[in-house]
Amino acid sequence: MVDRQALISGESEFGLTVHRMDDGLDTGDILVQHSLPIGPTDTGTELVIRGMDLIPGALDEALTALESGTAVFRPQSKADRTYFHKRSERDRVAWL
């Protein structure tokens, strides 16, 4: 889960992005993006739940924009992108 990886990596926020699919890995133009702060006492489970709570609103916003013809896509900034490595056995053990 990206939410937990953001916590492990010491990020100050995490979020959800609705974007176009293209040939890259999560590199398509952005339609909807929402973020939430990560507090000093937040747990991975709390972040997963808060992230899931973002999904219905973001999906509704994206579908409404597409259906009404008002969708505005914006390119992703290569400088602002973050990627998290594939979780390893070592990462799993750290959560036990």
SETILUM-837756 format. One record per residue (C-alpha): x, y, z; chain; residue number from 1. Coordinates in Angstrom, 1 decimal, always signed. Layout:
N
<rec x="X" y="Y" z="Z" ch="A" i="NUM"/>
...
end
This chain:
96
<rec x="+0.0" y="+0.0" z="+0.0" ch="A" i="1"/>
<rec x="+1.3" y="+3.4" z="-1.0" ch="A" i="2"/>
<rec x="-0.1" y="+5.0" z="+2.2" ch="A" i="3"/>
<rec x="+2.0" y="+2.8" z="+4.4" ch="A" i="4"/>
<rec x="+5.1" y="+3.3" z="+2.2" ch="A" i="5"/>
<rec x="+4.6" y="+7.1" z="+2.6" ch="A" i="6"/>
<rec x="+4.6" y="+6.6" z="+6.3" ch="A" i="7"/>
<rec x="+7.7" y="+4.4" z="+6.3" ch="A" i="8"/>
<rec x="+9.5" y="+6.9" z="+4.0" ch="A" i="9"/>
<rec x="+8.7" y="+9.8" z="+6.4" ch="A" i="10"/>
<rec x="+6.5" y="+11.7" z="+3.9" ch="A" i="11"/>
<rec x="+4.4" y="+14.6" z="+5.3" ch="A" i="12"/>
<rec x="+1.4" y="+13.8" z="+3.1" ch="A" i="13"/>
<rec x="-0.1" y="+11.1" z="+0.9" ch="A" i="14"/>
<rec x="-3.0" y="+11.1" z="-1.5" ch="A" i="15"/>
<rec x="-4.9" y="+9.9" z="-4.4" ch="A" i="16"/>
<rec x="-4.5" y="+10.7" z="-8.1" ch="A" i="17"/>
<rec x="-6.9" y="+10.0" z="-11.0" ch="A" i="18"/>
<rec x="-4.9" y="+10.2" z="-14.2" ch="A" i="19"/>
<rec x="-4.9" y="+9.0" z="-17.8" ch="A" i="20"/>
<rec x="-3.2" y="+5.7" z="-18.6" ch="A" i="21"/>
<rec x="-0.3" y="+6.0" z="-20.9" ch="A" i="22"/>
<rec x="+2.8" y="+3.9" z="-21.8" ch="A" i="23"/>
<rec x="+4.6" y="+4.8" z="-18.6" ch="A" i="24"/>
<rec x="+4.2" y="+3.7" z="-15.0" ch="A" i="25"/>
<rec x="+1.7" y="+6.2" z="-13.4" ch="A" i="26"/>
<rec x="+2.9" y="+9.0" z="-15.7" ch="A" i="27"/>
<rec x="-0.3" y="+10.0" z="-17.4" ch="A" i="28"/>
<rec x="-1.9" y="+13.4" z="-17.3" ch="A" i="29"/>
<rec x="-3.7" y="+14.2" z="-14.0" ch="A" i="30"/>
<rec x="-7.5" y="+14.8" z="-13.8" ch="A" i="31"/>
<rec x="-8.1" y="+14.8" z="-10.1" ch="A" i="32"/>
<rec x="-5.7" y="+14.9" z="-7.2" ch="A" i="33"/>
<rec x="-6.3" y="+15.1" z="-3.5" ch="A" i="34"/>
<rec x="-3.8" y="+14.9" z="-0.6" ch="A" i="35"/>
<rec x="-4.0" y="+14.5" z="+3.2" ch="A" i="36"/>
<rec x="-1.4" y="+15.3" z="+5.8" ch="A" i="37"/>
<rec x="+0.4" y="+12.5" z="+7.7" ch="A" i="38"/>
<rec x="+0.3" y="+13.3" z="+11.4" ch="A" i="39"/>
<rec x="+3.1" y="+12.4" z="+13.9" ch="A" i="40"/>
<rec x="+1.0" y="+9.6" z="+15.5" ch="A" i="41"/>
<rec x="-0.7" y="+8.3" z="+12.4" ch="A" i="42"/>
<rec x="-0.5" y="+4.5" z="+11.7" ch="A" i="43"/>
<rec x="-0.4" y="+2.7" z="+8.4" ch="A" i="44"/>
<rec x="-3.9" y="+1.4" z="+9.0" ch="A" i="45"/>
<rec x="-5.2" y="+4.9" z="+9.7" ch="A" i="46"/>
<rec x="-3.7" y="+6.1" z="+6.4" ch="A" i="47"/>
<rec x="-5.2" y="+3.3" z="+4.4" ch="A" i="48"/>
<rec x="-8.7" y="+4.0" z="+5.8" ch="A" i="49"/>
<rec x="-8.3" y="+7.8" z="+5.2" ch="A" i="50"/>
<rec x="-7.0" y="+7.1" z="+1.7" ch="A" i="51"/>
<rec x="-10.0" y="+4.8" z="+1.0" ch="A" i="52"/>
<rec x="-12.3" y="+7.6" z="+2.2" ch="A" i="53"/>
<rec x="-10.9" y="+9.8" z="-0.7" ch="A" i="54"/>
<rec x="-11.9" y="+7.4" z="-3.4" ch="A" i="55"/>
<rec x="-15.7" y="+8.0" z="-3.7" ch="A" i="56"/>
<rec x="-15.3" y="+11.8" z="-3.9" ch="A" i="57"/>
<rec x="-12.4" y="+11.7" z="-6.4" ch="A" i="58"/>
<rec x="-14.2" y="+9.2" z="-8.6" ch="A" i="59"/>
<rec x="-17.4" y="+11.2" z="-8.6" ch="A" i="60"/>
<rec x="-15.4" y="+14.4" z="-9.4" ch="A" i="61"/>
<rec x="-13.6" y="+12.7" z="-12.3" ch="A" i="62"/>
<rec x="-16.6" y="+11.0" z="-13.8" ch="A" i="63"/>
<rec x="-18.7" y="+14.2" z="-13.5" ch="A" i="64"/>
<rec x="-15.9" y="+16.2" z="-15.3" ch="A" i="65"/>
<rec x="-15.6" y="+13.6" z="-18.0" ch="A" i="66"/>
<rec x="-19.4" y="+13.3" z="-18.5" ch="A" i="67"/>
<rec x="-20.0" y="+17.0" z="-18.6" ch="A" i="68"/>
<rec x="-17.1" y="+17.7" z="-21.0" ch="A" i="69"/>
<rec x="-15.3" y="+20.0" z="-18.5" ch="A" i="70"/>
<rec x="-12.4" y="+17.7" z="-17.7" ch="A" i="71"/>
<rec x="-9.1" y="+19.5" z="-17.6" ch="A" i="72"/>
<rec x="-6.0" y="+17.2" z="-17.7" ch="A" i="73"/>
<rec x="-2.7" y="+18.6" z="-16.6" ch="A" i="74"/>
<rec x="+0.7" y="+17.0" z="-17.2" ch="A" i="75"/>
<rec x="+2.5" y="+15.5" z="-14.3" ch="A" i="76"/>
<rec x="+5.6" y="+17.3" z="-13.2" ch="A" i="77"/>
<rec x="+8.6" y="+14.9" z="-13.5" ch="A" i="78"/>
<rec x="+10.3" y="+16.8" z="-10.6" ch="A" i="79"/>
<rec x="+7.3" y="+16.2" z="-8.3" ch="A" i="80"/>
<rec x="+6.7" y="+12.5" z="-8.9" ch="A" i="81"/>
<rec x="+7.5" y="+10.0" z="-6.2" ch="A" i="82"/>
<rec x="+7.9" y="+6.3" z="-6.6" ch="A" i="83"/>
<rec x="+8.1" y="+3.7" z="-3.9" ch="A" i="84"/>
<rec x="+10.1" y="+0.5" z="-4.4" ch="A" i="85"/>
<rec x="+8.3" y="-2.8" z="-4.4" ch="A" i="86"/>
<rec x="+7.9" y="-4.0" z="-0.9" ch="A" i="87"/>
<rec x="+10.3" y="-6.6" z="+0.2" ch="A" i="88"/>
<rec x="+10.3" y="-9.3" z="+2.9" ch="A" i="89"/>
<rec x="+12.4" y="-6.9" z="+5.0" ch="A" i="90"/>
<rec x="+9.6" y="-4.3" z="+4.7" ch="A" i="91"/>
<rec x="+7.0" y="-6.8" z="+5.9" ch="A" i="92"/>
<rec x="+9.1" y="-7.8" z="+8.9" ch="A" i="93"/>
<rec x="+9.4" y="-4.2" z="+9.9" ch="A" i="94"/>
<rec x="+5.6" y="-4.0" z="+10.3" ch="A" i="95"/>
<rec x="+5.3" y="-7.1" z="+12.5" ch="A" i="96"/>
end
